[in-house]
Amino acid sequence: MTKKHSKYDDALFNDIMDDPEKVRKAIQEGVWTAITHHKKIGNPICEWRGDRVVWIKPEDINV
């Protein structure tokens, strides 16, 4: 089952994209949701530290 696209969706998207603070907040909330989900289900995440990728164990994820 797919969601029907509407002009309202376009207007909402354009409203968000025209406001840098709304974009920042949407990205921040998405990242927080993903990190929290990984921790909850026991999956590690990776992070760029210095010049390399470092894997972080679920128990070491700070949310």
NUZAMAR-387876 format. One record per residue: x negated, y, z negated of N, C-alpha, C in turn; residue number from 1; chain; residue in three letters. Coordinates in steps of 0.02 Angstrom, whole numbers, plus 50000, padded with zeros to 5 digits. Each point is the difference from the previous one (the first is absolute). Layout:
BEGIN
n.east = X; n.north = Y; n.up = Z; ca.east = X; ca.north = Y; ca.up = Z; c.east = X; c.north = Y; c.up = Z; nr = NUM; kette = A; rest = ala
...
END
This chain:
BEGIN
n.east = 49958; n.north = 49942; n.up = 50000; ca.east = 50042; ca.north = 50058; ca.up = 50000; c.east = 49956; c.north = 50062; c.up = 50000; nr = 1; kette = A; rest = met
n.east = 50010; n.north = 50044; n.up = 50049; ca.east = 49959; ca.north = 50060; ca.up = 50004; c.east = 50040; c.north = 50061; c.up = 49982; nr = 2; kette = A; rest = thr
n.east = 49966; n.north = 50049; n.up = 49973; ca.east = 50032; ca.north = 50063; ca.up = 49981; c.east = 50008; c.north = 50043; c.up = 50062; nr = 3; kette = A; rest = lys
n.east = 50057; n.north = 50031; n.up = 50006; ca.east = 50014; ca.north = 50043; ca.up = 50056; c.east = 49965; c.north = 50067; c.up = 49990; nr = 4; kette = A; rest = lys
n.east = 49967; n.north = 50024; n.up = 50051; ca.east = 49965; ca.north = 50064; ca.up = 49998; c.east = 50050; c.north = 50057; c.up = 50008; nr = 5; kette = A; rest = his
n.east = 49990; n.north = 50053; n.up = 49962; ca.east = 50047; ca.north = 50057; ca.up = 50005; c.east = 49961; c.north = 50065; c.up = 50004; nr = 6; kette = A; rest = ser
n.east = 50035; n.north = 50052; n.up = 50022; ca.east = 49970; ca.north = 50067; ca.up = 50003; c.east = 49983; c.north = 50025; c.up = 49930; nr = 7; kette = A; rest = lys
n.east = 50037; n.north = 49975; n.up = 49950; ca.east = 49985; ca.north = 50019; ca.up = 49931; c.east = 49931; c.north = 49975; c.up = 49981; nr = 8; kette = A; rest = tyr
n.east = 49982; n.north = 49940; n.up = 50021; ca.east = 49933; ca.north = 49973; ca.up = 49986; c.east = 49947; c.north = 50046; c.up = 50030; nr = 9; kette = A; rest = asp
n.east = 50011; n.north = 50023; n.up = 50061; ca.east = 49952; ca.north = 50044; ca.up = 50033; c.east = 49994; c.north = 50066; c.up = 49962; nr = 10; kette = A; rest = asp
n.east = 50056; n.north = 50028; n.up = 49979; ca.east = 49999; ca.north = 50063; ca.up = 49964; c.east = 49963; c.north = 49992; c.up = 49934; nr = 11; kette = A; rest = ala
n.east = 50013; n.north = 49946; n.up = 49964; ca.east = 49966; ca.north = 49988; ca.up = 49937; c.east = 49925; c.north = 49991; c.up = 50010; nr = 12; kette = A; rest = leu
n.east = 49982; n.north = 49961; n.up = 50051; ca.east = 49929; ca.north = 49990; ca.up = 50016; c.east = 49966; c.north = 50066; c.up = 50017; nr = 13; kette = A; rest = phe
n.east = 50032; n.north = 50040; n.up = 50042; ca.east = 49971; ca.north = 50064; ca.up = 50020; c.east = 49994; c.north = 50047; c.up = 49940; nr = 14; kette = A; rest = asn
n.east = 50049; n.north = 49999; n.up = 49956; ca.east = 49998; ca.north = 50042; ca.up = 49940; c.east = 49940; c.north = 49981; c.up = 49956; nr = 15; kette = A; rest = asp
n.east = 49989; n.north = 49935; n.up = 49993; ca.east = 49943; ca.north = 49977; ca.up = 49959; c.east = 49934; c.north = 50017; c.up = 50034; nr = 16; kette = A; rest = ile
n.east = 49995; n.north = 49987; n.up = 50065; ca.east = 49937; ca.north = 50011; ca.up = 50036; c.east = 49981; c.north = 50074; c.up = 50005; nr = 17; kette = A; rest = met
n.east = 50049; n.north = 50044; n.up = 49995; ca.east = 49986; ca.north = 50072; ca.up = 50003; c.east = 49976; c.north = 50028; c.up = 49934; nr = 18; kette = A; rest = asp
n.east = 50000; n.north = 49960; n.up = 49948; ca.east = 49980; ca.north = 50023; ca.up = 49934; c.east = 49943; c.north = 49957; c.up = 49973; nr = 19; kette = A; rest = asp
n.east = 49938; n.north = 50026; n.up = 50002; ca.east = 49942; ca.north = 49961; ca.up = 49978; c.east = 50007; c.north = 49971; c.up = 49930; nr = 20; kette = A; rest = pro
n.east = 50033; n.north = 50036; n.up = 49955; ca.east = 50008; ca.north = 49975; ca.up = 49932; c.east = 50046; c.north = 49939; c.up = 49999; nr = 21; kette = A; rest = glu
n.east = 50052; n.north = 49999; n.up = 50041; ca.east = 50044; ca.north = 49942; ca.up = 50005; c.east = 49963; c.north = 49941; c.up = 50030; nr = 22; kette = A; rest = lys
n.east = 49957; n.north = 50013; n.up = 50049; ca.east = 49960; ca.north = 49946; ca.up = 50030; c.east = 49954; c.north = 49970; c.up = 49948; nr = 23; kette = A; rest = val
n.east = 49965; n.north = 50043; n.up = 49963; ca.east = 49954; ca.north = 49976; ca.up = 49948; c.east = 50037; c.north = 49958; c.up = 49949; nr = 24; kette = A; rest = arg
n.east = 50058; n.north = 50024; n.up = 49978; ca.east = 50039; ca.north = 49964; ca.up = 49950; c.east = 50024; c.north = 49932; c.up = 50026; nr = 25; kette = A; rest = lys
n.east = 50022; n.north = 49998; n.up = 50063; ca.east = 50024; ca.north = 49937; ca.up = 50029; c.east = 49943; c.north = 49950; c.up = 50005; nr = 26; kette = A; rest = ala
n.east = 49942; n.north = 50022; n.up = 50020; ca.east = 49941; ca.north = 49955; ca.up = 50005; c.east = 49980; c.north = 49976; c.up = 49930; nr = 27; kette = A; rest = ile
n.east = 49998; n.north = 50046; n.up = 49953; ca.east = 49981; ca.north = 49982; ca.up = 49931; c.east = 50048; c.north = 49948; c.up = 49971; nr = 28; kette = A; rest = gln
n.east = 50065; n.north = 50010; n.up = 50010; ca.east = 50049; ca.north = 49952; ca.up = 49974; c.east = 49993; c.north = 49932; c.up = 50034; nr = 29; kette = A; rest = glu
n.east = 49986; n.north = 50000; n.up = 50065; ca.east = 49991; ca.north = 49937; ca.up = 50036; c.east = 49939; c.north = 49962; c.up = 49976; nr = 30; kette = A; rest = gly
n.east = 49946; n.north = 50035; n.up = 49989; ca.east = 49939; ca.north = 49968; ca.up = 49975; c.east = 50012; c.north = 49973; c.up = 49929; nr = 31; kette = A; rest = val
n.east = 50031; n.north = 50039; n.up = 49957; ca.east = 50014; ca.north = 49978; ca.up = 49932; c.east = 50044; c.north = 49937; c.up = 50001; nr = 32; kette = A; rest = trp
n.east = 50051; n.north = 50000; n.up = 50042; ca.east = 50044; ca.north = 49942; ca.up = 50006; c.east = 49962; c.north = 49938; c.up = 50022; nr = 33; kette = A; rest = thr
n.east = 49957; n.north = 50007; n.up = 50050; ca.east = 49961; ca.north = 49943; ca.up = 50025; c.east = 49951; c.north = 49974; c.up = 49947; nr = 34; kette = A; rest = ala
n.east = 49965; n.north = 50046; n.up = 49966; ca.east = 49952; ca.north = 49979; ca.up = 49949; c.east = 50036; c.north = 49965; c.up = 49942; nr = 35; kette = A; rest = ile
n.east = 50055; n.north = 50028; n.up = 49978; ca.east = 50039; ca.north = 49970; ca.up = 49946; c.east = 50025; c.north = 49931; c.up = 50019; nr = 36; kette = A; rest = thr
n.east = 50022; n.north = 49992; n.up = 50063; ca.east = 50024; ca.north = 49935; ca.up = 50024; c.east = 49943; c.north = 49949; c.up = 50000; nr = 37; kette = A; rest = his
n.east = 49942; n.north = 50020; n.up = 50025; ca.east = 49942; ca.north = 49955; ca.up = 50000; c.east = 49984; c.north = 49977; c.up = 49930; nr = 38; kette = A; rest = his
n.east = 49998; n.north = 50046; n.up = 49953; ca.east = 49984; ca.north = 49982; ca.up = 49931; c.east = 50052; c.north = 49951; c.up = 49972; nr = 39; kette = A; rest = lys
n.east = 50064; n.north = 50015; n.up = 50012; ca.east = 50055; ca.north = 49959; ca.up = 49974; c.east = 49997; c.north = 49928; c.up = 50026; nr = 40; kette = A; rest = lys
n.east = 49984; n.north = 49992; n.up = 50064; ca.east = 50000; ca.north = 49932; ca.up = 50028; c.east = 49932; c.north = 49966; c.up = 49997; nr = 41; kette = A; rest = ile
n.east = 49950; n.north = 50035; n.up = 49972; ca.east = 49935; ca.north = 49970; ca.up = 49989; c.east = 49953; c.north = 50002; c.up = 50060; nr = 42; kette = A; rest = gly
n.east = 50009; n.north = 50047; n.up = 50045; ca.east = 49955; ca.north = 50007; ca.up = 50057; c.east = 49950; c.north = 50055; c.up = 49987; nr = 43; kette = A; rest = asn
n.east = 49937; n.north = 49990; n.up = 50021; ca.east = 49950; ca.north = 50053; ca.up = 49993; c.east = 50012; c.north = 50055; c.up = 50051; nr = 44; kette = A; rest = pro
n.east = 49969; n.north = 50057; n.up = 49989; ca.east = 50000; ca.north = 50054; ca.up = 50048; c.east = 49927; c.north = 50017; c.up = 50015; nr = 45; kette = A; rest = ile
n.east = 49989; n.north = 50036; n.up = 50054; ca.east = 49931; ca.north = 50022; ca.up = 50014; c.east = 49997; c.north = 50076; c.up = 49997; nr = 46; kette = A; rest = cys
n.east = 49940; n.north = 50024; n.up = 49988; ca.east = 49989; ca.north = 50072; ca.up = 49993; c.east = 49931; c.north = 50016; c.up = 50029; nr = 47; kette = A; rest = glu
n.east = 49994; n.north = 50057; n.up = 50031; ca.east = 49935; ca.north = 50022; ca.up = 50027; c.east = 49962; c.north = 50035; c.up = 49944; nr = 48; kette = A; rest = trp
n.east = 49942; n.north = 49973; n.up = 49983; ca.east = 49957; ca.north = 50030; ca.up = 49949; c.east = 49930; c.north = 50009; c.up = 50029; nr = 49; kette = A; rest = arg
n.east = 49978; n.north = 50062; n.up = 50002; ca.east = 49934; ca.north = 50013; ca.up = 50029; c.east = 49999; c.north = 49983; c.up = 50073; nr = 50; kette = A; rest = gly
n.east = 49963; n.north = 49950; n.up = 50017; ca.east = 49994; ca.north = 49982; ca.up = 50071; c.east = 50026; c.north = 49929; c.up = 50015; nr = 51; kette = A; rest = asp
n.east = 50044; n.north = 49975; n.up = 49957; ca.east = 50025; ca.north = 49932; ca.up = 50011; c.east = 50070; c.north = 49990; c.up = 49972; nr = 52; kette = A; rest = arg
n.east = 50031; n.north = 49946; n.up = 50021; ca.east = 50066; ca.north = 49981; ca.up = 49976; c.east = 49992; c.north = 49956; c.up = 49938; nr = 53; kette = A; rest = val
n.east = 50038; n.north = 50015; n.up = 49948; ca.east = 49997; ca.north = 49963; ca.up = 49937; c.east = 50070; c.north = 49972; c.up = 49986; nr = 54; kette = A; rest = val
n.east = 50003; n.north = 49935; n.up = 49985; ca.east = 50064; ca.north = 49968; ca.up = 49983; c.east = 50013; c.north = 50008; c.up = 49925; nr = 55; kette = A; rest = trp
n.east = 50061; n.north = 50019; n.up = 49983; ca.east = 50019; ca.north = 50010; ca.up = 49930; c.east = 50051; c.north = 49946; c.up = 49980; nr = 56; kette = A; rest = ile
n.east = 49983; n.north = 49963; n.up = 49947; ca.east = 50044; ca.north = 49948; ca.up = 49975; c.east = 50066; c.north = 50030; c.up = 49975; nr = 57; kette = A; rest = lys
n.east = 50055; n.north = 49962; n.up = 50006; ca.east = 50065; ca.north = 50027; ca.up = 49977; c.east = 49999; c.north = 50024; c.up = 49928; nr = 58; kette = A; rest = pro
n.east = 49965; n.north = 49965; n.up = 49956; ca.east = 49998; ca.north = 50020; ca.up = 49930; c.east = 49960; c.north = 50063; c.up = 49988; nr = 59; kette = A; rest = glu
n.east = 49960; n.north = 50021; n.up = 50050; ca.east = 49959; ca.north = 50060; ca.up = 49995; c.east = 50032; c.north = 50061; c.up = 50035; nr = 60; kette = A; rest = asp
n.east = 50059; n.north = 49989; n.up = 50030; ca.east = 50035; ca.north = 50054; ca.up = 50035; c.east = 50033; c.north = 50045; c.up = 49948; nr = 61; kette = A; rest = ile
n.east = 49985; n.north = 50064; n.up = 50002; ca.east = 50030; ca.north = 50048; ca.up = 49953; c.east = 50056; c.north = 50037; c.up = 50036; nr = 62; kette = A; rest = asn
n.east = 50060; n.north = 49993; n.up = 49973; ca.east = 50058; ca.north = 50037; ca.up = 50027; c.east = 50033; c.north = 50040; c.up = 49946; nr = 63; kette = A; rest = val
END
